[in-house]
Amino acid sequence: MTFLNEGNPNYSKSEGELMQRALDLAAEKLGIPDENSSERNSLMRFVRAAFIIGNRDVNAIASFTVDAILIRRKNAHH
């Protein structure tokens, strides 16, 4: 799944590109290359959440997403 779907009525092309860059950056930092990974789907949700609350900086969205996944991983091991 990707944010680059041309037919997505929820986001403009530039918004989709911004979120996709943040998603790809976060996935790279976390070592999640598989686009079909369940964790990749979580990445998308966190990227979308950061975007919805008004964040428009690729690096900040990616950082937020990485932090959220690391917290989620830590909590899953307890």
Secondary structure, DSSP 8 states (H G I E B T S, - for coil): --S--TT-TTS-HHHHHHHHHHHHHHHHHHT---TT-HHHHHHHHHHHHHHHTT---HHHHHHHHHHHHHHHHHHHT-
